[in-house]
Amino acid sequence: MIVITGAAGFIGSALVAHLNELGITELTLVDDFSRPEKRPNWQTKSYRFLVERSDLFDWLYAYRRDVQTIFHLGARTDTALTDEKVFHELNLTYSQNLWRLACEWDISFFYASSAATYGDGALGFSDDEEILPALKPLNPYAQSKHAFDLWVRSQSSRPSRWAGFKFFNVYGPNEYHKGRMASVVWHGYNQIRHEGRLRLFRSHRPDYRDGEQKRDFIYVKDAVKVLAYAHQASLPSGIYNLGTGQARSFLDLAMALFSAMGYEPKIDFIETPEAIRASYQYFTQAEMSKLRAAGYTMPFYSLEEGVKEYVQEYLLPEPRVW
């Protein structure tokens, strides 16, 4: 039995879809299932149990002998939220309690960290765990993820198989419920469809031209393939980056969107909001040698390939889930 927290969310539901395609249906889906906008992400999936997030620990005590693996992907992911208490409860304490049970019962434990833990990128984007204490995340969400990474590293008791994954900029089907926290691909698609043009943030640094800010964009299908590999293969325990290893500009993304949608490019540059300007990342690129050295050899979608499939197979004419 595989337990997946955040299973009604973006990456969690995509993992369920991928596992179903692999013929794996002995799954327990865990989330807050009260949100109707997330229902399409899980209602057609194949699974054994549906468990409310607040009931998970009671359920685990009842079914612990059936559980081999936990994918802990559930988290509060709002980077603009400033209530540290919420992040501490949902992203740190809940995760610590789940880890302790995984240790006690020796359940494989794979969890979602975030590239936001790298802060402004001044120390680069290496997943060498020796540099973890020096990282300086820029918002409460990233700080909560970083706190759990550090806590995991400090533990003398660990499951025999575990890994954390620092997700970079994930985009793709099943993110439709995320509102303003959805990917720039999703927001860009909607802008182009409704207005015929796209707005991008202007650069506020002299070393970057407008639209040349870069991110490591990873298609969700690639991200969940890595997670499935962690479950099925003997991935050495540790904390791994999960991106493509290739930074691409927002202009590249814009051109991919216009091409996939069959529109002539029309781009407006707008001011980056003051509230996020100081913490805005101008460059992210995952160092992927650690995952490759651990045996993962599958290629990743290029930005153009991922955007084209997402737009033409999942967004046009109306959004559909994977």
Secondary structure as UniProt FT lines:
FT   STRAND          2..5
FT   TURN            6..8
FT   HELIX           10..21
FT   TURN            22..23
FT   STRAND          27..31
FT   TURN            33..34
FT   HELIX           36..38
FT   HELIX           39..42
FT   TURN            43..44
FT   STRAND          49..52
FT   HELIX           53..55
FT   HELIX           56..63
FT   HELIX           64..66
FT   STRAND          69..72
FT   TURN            79..80
FT   HELIX           84..87
FT   HELIX           88..93
FT   HELIX           94..105
FT   STRAND          108..114
FT   HELIX           115..118
FT   TURN            119..120
FT   TURN            122..123
FT   HELIX           129..134
FT   HELIX           140..154
FT   STRAND          162..167
FT   STRAND          169..171
FT   TURN            173..174
FT   HELIX           176..181
FT   HELIX           184..195
FT   STRAND          198..201
FT   TURN            206..207
FT   TURN            210..211
FT   STRAND          214..215
FT   STRAND          217..219
FT   HELIX           220..232
FT   STRAND          238..242
FT   STRAND          248..249
FT   HELIX           250..261
FT   STRAND          267..270
FT   HELIX           274..277
FT   TURN            278..279
FT   HELIX           289..293
FT   TURN            294..295
FT   HELIX           303..309
FT   HELIX           310..315
//
